[in-house]
Amino acid sequence: MKIAIIGYGKMGKEIEKLALERGHSIGIIIDKDDLNKLSPENLENIDVAIEFTTPDSAYQNIIKCFNTNIPVVCGTTGWTNKLNDVIDICEKQGKTFFYAPNYSLGVNIFFKLNTFLASIINNYPAYDVRVEETHHTQKLDAPSGTAITIADGILKNMDRKSKWVKEKAEHKDDLVIKSFREGNVPGNHKVIYESSLDKIQIEHDAKNRQGLAFGAVLAAEYILGKTGYFTMNDLLKI
Ligand SMILES: NC(=O)c1ccc[n+]([C@@H]2O[C@H](COP(=O)([O-])OP(=O)(O)OC[C@H]3O[C@@H](n4cnc5c(N)ncnc54)[C@H](O)[C@@H]3O)[C@@H](O)[C@H]2O)c1
């Protein structure tokens, strides 16, 4: 498989290493200083693009790849107000798109556990719930895309919460997401249920970025030859 890497930062470099280890080749690497390289001529022999850039640039990059019929695996977070547009274009125009706010297998198992726990605690109103996430200081968006997915999983399963809010609850039905930015932390997420009697907590702690890069390369392998919109639930059959 010949891959275009769009965004040659921490994730782009990790993906390059893993893709080569898995026997793929890198056809082109595009970062913000060489955006003009993202052209139909340069993408001609590319099988799939893997996009990890910034919230401001992801949408444009995806559309440019779609215009050349290149399937896209995207990991950039913080742009998902436009996700439905991309899914729509993808489905109506027969393009291929894979999106995950978190490509780690462990985190996707955690998502499932989170919804199960929320559905149990829904019946026990003594518990309040909050989500906490910690990432490295260069992360641009807060809360993390992963924390938002966790919060959405709780909202779908817990009748007494109606929306997530950043940092501080104004109303009883607000679900708080607290964000911390420290050192070089690859990603830590906690869901904490607390009553006056006890505390129940589930936590996912990424040890490094390799698990994330691995999931993205697996996603690229998965969408080869397919059309439509895919997520980790398709890849992992969760
Ligand atoms: N989905 C996941 O599993 C996952 C995992 C880690 C990070 N992320 C997200 O992926 C994104 C990138 O993370 P990172 O840690 O590699 O960040 P990073 O800052 O290390 O790298 C981003 C790279 O994108 C480049 N860039 C900026 N604008 C660009 C453009 N228009 N076109 C091409 N390249 C451009 C930057 O120069 C930089 O090299 C962030 O949104 C982050 O939150 C997602």
The ligand as a Gaussian input file, in Angstrom:
#p B3LYP/6-31G(d) Opt

LIG

0 1
 N       -7.341000      10.181000      16.677000
 C       -6.271000       9.860000      17.405000
 O       -6.073000       8.706000      17.806000
 C       -5.262000      10.939000      17.726000
 C       -4.062000      10.632000      18.393000
 C       -3.125000      11.643000      18.607000
 C       -3.380000      12.921000      18.148000
 N       -4.563000      13.192000      17.528000
 C       -4.866000      14.490000      16.941000
 O       -4.154000      14.543000      15.710000
 C       -3.728000      15.873000      15.441000
 C       -2.212000      15.902000      15.262000
 O       -1.597000      15.448000      16.445000
 P        0.013000      15.481000      16.608000
 O        0.230000      15.075000      18.015000
 O        0.694000      14.753000      15.507000
 O        0.274000      17.061000      16.449000
 P        1.606000      17.789000      15.991000
 O        1.427000      19.234000      16.346000
 O        2.814000      17.090000      16.507000
 O        1.593000      17.632000      14.400000
 C        0.705000      18.295000      13.544000
 C        1.437000      18.521000      12.230000
 O        0.530000      19.017000      11.253000
 C        1.213000      20.010000      10.504000
 N        0.237000      20.857000       9.823000
 C       -0.380000      21.977000      10.283000
 N       -1.219000      22.454000       9.345000
 C       -1.124000      21.603000       8.288000
 C       -1.767000      21.562000       7.024000
 N       -2.645000      22.494000       6.641000
 N       -1.475000      20.545000       6.198000
 C       -0.561000      19.596000       6.550000
 N        0.080000      19.603000       7.741000
 C       -0.203000      20.594000       8.597000
 C        2.065000      20.734000      11.540000
 O        3.099000      21.502000      10.940000
 C        2.573000      19.566000      12.358000
 O        3.766000      19.031000      11.817000
 C       -4.274000      16.704000      16.611000
 O       -5.545000      17.195000      16.258000
 C       -4.401000      15.688000      17.738000
 O       -5.382000      16.064000      18.695000
 C       -5.492000      12.224000      17.332000

